Amino acid sequence: MLKTPELSMPRTNKVTTVRNGKRKVWTDYEEAKAYFLELMISTDGEEHERVECVYIQLLHGLEECSDEDE
C-alpha cells in the first residue's frame, strides 16, 4: 500500500520558524510565508541564504522551519 508523504499532508495554520537562533511561533502560515518572502527579497549574502532556507521549507509545508543545518 502507498504511504502518503509528509509534505502532502494537510498542514495546520500554525508554524514555528527558527532564524539566527531565534524561535517564533506564527498562528498564520500565509503571514509567515509573506514575511520571509519580503525579507528574502530585501537581504543579500549569508542572511539571504538563511532566509531563503526557511522560506523554501515554508513552501514545502513543514510545521517547523529552520535555517540551521541538522
Backbone hydrogen bonds in HBPLUS format (Angstrom, degrees):
<---DONOR---> <-ACCEPTOR-->    atom                        ^
c    i                          cat <-CA-CA->   ^        H-A-AA   ^      H-
h    n   atom  resd res      DA  || num        DHA   H-A  angle D-A-AA Bond
n    s   type  num  typ     dist DA aas  dist angle  dist       angle   num
A0008-SER N   A0005-PRO O   3.10 MM   3  5.59 149.1  2.20 111.7 120.3     1
A0009-MET N   A0006-GLU O   3.22 MM   3  5.42 161.2  2.25 107.2 112.9     2
A0029-TYR N   A0013-ASN O   2.98 MM  16  5.10 113.9  2.43 129.6 143.9     3
A0015-VAL N   A0026-TRP O   3.05 MM  11  5.23 157.2  2.10 138.4 144.7     4
A0026-TRP N   A0015-VAL O   2.70 MM  11  5.23 175.3  1.70 174.4 172.9     5
A0016-THR N   A0063-GLU O   2.94 MM  47  6.25 162.2  1.97 147.1 152.5     6
A0065-CYS N   A0016-THR O   2.81 MM  49  6.25 161.6  1.84 162.5 167.8     7
A0017-THR N   A0024-LYS O   2.83 MM   7  5.33 163.4  1.86 157.8 161.2     8
A0024-LYS N   A0017-THR O   2.82 MM   7  5.33 155.9  1.88 156.3 162.6     9
A0018-VAL N   A0065-CYS O   2.77 MM  47  6.23 139.8  1.93 152.3 162.7    10
A0067-ASP N   A0018-VAL O   3.06 MM  49  6.40 139.2  2.23 152.1 163.8    11
A0019-ARG N   A0022-LYS O   3.05 MM   3  5.36 157.3  2.10 143.2 143.9    12
A0022-LYS N   A0019-ARG O   2.99 MM   3  5.36 165.2  2.01 117.1 120.2    13
A0032-ALA N   A0028-ASP O   3.16 MM   4  6.53 154.8  2.23 151.8 158.5    14
A0033-LYS N   A0029-TYR O   3.02 MM   4  6.37 159.5  2.06 151.4 156.9    15
A0034-ALA N   A0030-GLU O   2.95 MM   4  6.15 162.1  1.99 147.8 152.4    16
A0035-TYR N   A0031-GLU O   2.94 MM   4  6.11 157.2  2.00 147.2 153.4    17
A0036-PHE N   A0032-ALA O   3.01 MM   4  6.24 168.0  2.03 155.1 157.3    18
A0037-LEU N   A0033-LYS O   2.92 MM   4  6.05 150.2  2.01 148.2 156.9    19
A0038-GLU N   A0034-ALA O   3.03 MM   4  6.16 166.5  2.05 148.3 151.7    20
A0039-LEU N   A0035-TYR O   2.94 MM   4  6.14 158.1  1.99 147.7 154.6    21
A0040-MET N   A0036-PHE O   2.85 MM   4  5.84 150.4  1.93 137.8 145.9    22
A0041-ILE N   A0037-LEU O   3.04 MM   4  6.28 152.7  2.12 147.9 154.3    23
A0042-SER N   A0038-GLU O   3.17 MM   4  6.38 143.5  2.31 140.7 150.1    24
A0049-GLU N   A0045-GLY O   3.19 MM   4  6.57 155.2  2.25 148.4 155.0    25
A0050-ARG N   A0046-GLU O   3.02 MM   4  6.35 152.3  2.10 149.8 157.1    26
A0051-VAL N   A0047-GLU O   2.99 MM   4  6.24 167.8  2.01 155.5 158.1    27
A0052-GLU N   A0048-HIS O   2.81 MM   4  5.92 160.0  1.85 151.4 157.9    28
A0053-CYS N   A0049-GLU O   3.02 MM   4  6.11 150.9  2.11 140.0 147.0    29
A0054-VAL N   A0050-ARG O   3.25 MM   4  6.63 158.9  2.29 147.9 152.0    30
A0055-TYR N   A0051-VAL O   2.90 MM   4  6.15 165.4  1.92 154.4 159.1    31
A0056-ILE N   A0052-GLU O   2.89 MM   4  6.06 162.1  1.93 153.8 157.2    32
A0057-GLN N   A0053-CYS O   3.24 MM   4  6.47 157.3  2.30 143.2 149.0    33
A0058-LEU N   A0054-VAL O   2.95 MM   4  6.28 148.2  2.05 147.9 157.7    34
A0059-LEU N   A0055-TYR O   2.92 MM   4  6.28 153.0  2.00 150.0 157.3    35
A0060-HIS N   A0056-ILE O   3.13 MM   4  6.44 138.5  2.31 139.9 150.6    36
A0060-HIS N   A0057-GLN O   3.17 MM   3  5.07 126.7  2.47  91.5 105.2    37
A0062-LEU N   A0057-GLN O   3.32 MM   5  5.91 169.9  2.33 157.6 154.7    38
A0061-GLY N   A0058-LEU O   2.99 MM   3  5.15 158.4  2.04 106.3 113.1    39
